[in-house]
Amino acid sequence: MKVIIIDDEALARSMVKEYLAAYPDLEIVQECNDGFEGIKAIQQHQPDLIFLDIQMPKINGFEMLELIEHPPAVIFTTAFEEYAIKAFESHAIDYLLKPFSKERFDKAIQKWQQQNQTERKTNAQKLLNTTALNPTQQNRVVLKDNGKIKIIATTHILYLEAADDYVRIHTAEGIFLKNKTMGYFEETLEPQNFIRIHRSYIINVQLITRIEPYEKESHLAILSIGVKLPVSKSGYVKLKQVLGI
Amino acid sequence: MTASVTSGFRFRVTFISWWLVWIAIQAMVISSYGNTITQSMVDSVLCNWLLAACCMLIINNMKYYLPQKERYWYVLIMSVVLSTIWLLIVKFLLKLIFQTDRQYLIFLDLSIYIRFVIGFLMIGCMAIMSLLWYTLQEQQEAERRKEQAEQMTKDAELLKLRQQLQPHFLFNSLNSISALAGSQPEKARHMIQQLSDFLRGTLKRDEQQSVSLEDELHHLQLYLDIEKVRFGSRLQTDIQVAEEVKNMLVPSLLLQPIVENAIKFGLYDTTGDVMITLHAIQQDQHLAVTITNPFDEETAVSTQGTGFGLASIQRRLYLLFARHDLLKTSKTATIFTTTLLIPQYRYESNNH
């Protein structure tokens, strides 16, 4: 069984390494300092289990997981004890609050060993859906663009457009794709700044310059960059609420 | 309780002298109308002694009952009533004393209106004066209470702002100690020592408003040493402090959160080595501290604005110095700079 440890603190990694010494069938194939190294290592080794810190340079542990197509089983090791962690509790194999004891570590390994293959897969998927509750992700979006990792501040987002299994993120720099649903963004982006005005559009309300009536019961929102987007009936109600009109 | 207008020694002296002078004046006026010296003196002493008593009465009345609404009507009516009663008593007593002196009695009848006017004015003035005095006292008291309440909330808020020790830091440090305990127990022991010194310093500083820069830097060094154990060679620091500013005063536990903020953004915004610099120099009447950390303009979403860490520093500086311009940040493509000005003049008067 292959294991990767991802943590920016060497001592924290050595701790996990020391505890893992009791499991000869678990082989540490690589240790990583940050999420970028983590992504590469996971793609290269296809590990069975990773130990993942949350607060790390550039991209955090959750963001790193989002960028991996088939994430392995995850045990979080973190000093984070914020409300969001409760949500991951059920879907991650386990999360270990630093500093943790050998007994606690053993329990986490046992939990992992008891889960079967299908459980692991569905849990990993559920985990990815709940990571969005992590507060740092409400002000940025991390995605892969031509193999490079791109971090976009939500303030730089003009609008989002549905595109099959993807969402097109329109920014002044260009258009980026992220494999998430519109519902995901509707839930995670700050609700006072981003409104789903239409089945296929989420808009940055700061950029609206005008709203015009358009055919029967629908409207058009005109952005400062000159783009016109359709506003559905229910979208118009939400828009009116946020803009206070 | 408001201080009484009558309680001071100076008031009593002034009050008595005033009435003695007034007795003399009235006696002179009365004798100038052809009354004898005895008559004038008896008349004047009796009149003014009673009038003085009335004035004391109204002053003390105001002390215990200060009308809130229609206070001027109250003063007017009180003055009219009191001066009428006073006049009736004076007239009765004078008539009783000089009942055989026809000429004096005529004079008394003739002067009754002017006597009323004088009495009314005296009592009225005294009433207005004490009204103003007590109102002023009451306002000052309210002002003092308000100031006290504000000071208390301010102190509480300052305490809270000082106490923002990051639990992440603590738990991560404990984790490092836990890791060291297995492989390098000597180092673990050393780190426990450092962490204890740091925590003790933090607790001690909670009671202090300001400390010398040298003390604060010593505390900061403990913090940096611990962080260096955690992050190894990735974290480097360069601290340069001019000799003349070492004894300058800084609000306690102010630098450490700024450096903590710098380290956090330095470490989490970049992947390479992180150099944190701190330079302190004198700038007019200020201590100027400049802290820099590397950052990446492209990905530094979290450093937009001043961030929570710095917002609370800004709030603290405002509470201490009532200025918004003491904390400034600037950035180039790779370096984030925090500049802090600490006024030195305030401490002379405001250090309690």
Boltz contact constraints between the chains, C-beta under 6 A:
constraints:
  - contact:
      token1: [A, 9]
      token2: [B, 230]
      max_distance: 6.0
  - contact:
      token1: [A, 10]
      token2: [B, 232]
      max_distance: 6.0
  - contact:
      token1: [A, 11]
      token2: [B, 176]
      max_distance: 6.0
  - contact:
      token1: [A, 11]
      token2: [B, 179]
      max_distance: 6.0
  - contact:
      token1: [A, 12]
      token2: [B, 175]
      max_distance: 6.0
  - contact:
      token1: [A, 14]
      token2: [B, 179]
      max_distance: 6.0
  - contact:
      token1: [A, 15]
      token2: [B, 179]
      max_distance: 6.0
  - contact:
      token1: [A, 18]
      token2: [B, 182]
      max_distance: 6.0
  - contact:
      token1: [A, 34]
      token2: [B, 271]
      max_distance: 6.0
  - contact:
      token1: [A, 57]
      token2: [B, 268]
      max_distance: 6.0
  - contact:
      token1: [A, 57]
      token2: [B, 271]
      max_distance: 6.0
  - contact:
      token1: [A, 58]
      token2: [B, 271]
      max_distance: 6.0
  - contact:
      token1: [A, 79]
      token2: [B, 168]
      max_distance: 6.0
  - contact:
      token1: [A, 79]
      token2: [B, 171]
      max_distance: 6.0
  - contact:
      token1: [A, 79]
      token2: [B, 172]
      max_distance: 6.0
  - contact:
      token1: [A, 98]
      token2: [B, 171]
      max_distance: 6.0
  - contact:
      token1: [A, 98]
      token2: [B, 175]
      max_distance: 6.0
  - contact:
      token1: [A, 99]
      token2: [B, 174]
      max_distance: 6.0
  - contact:
      token1: [A, 99]
      token2: [B, 175]
      max_distance: 6.0
  - contact:
      token1: [A, 99]
      token2: [B, 178]
      max_distance: 6.0
  - contact:
      token1: [A, 139]
      token2: [B, 301]
      max_distance: 6.0
  - contact:
      token1: [A, 140]
      token2: [B, 301]
      max_distance: 6.0
  - contact:
      token1: [A, 151]
      token2: [B, 299]
      max_distance: 6.0
  - contact:
      token1: [A, 153]
      token2: [B, 301]
      max_distance: 6.0
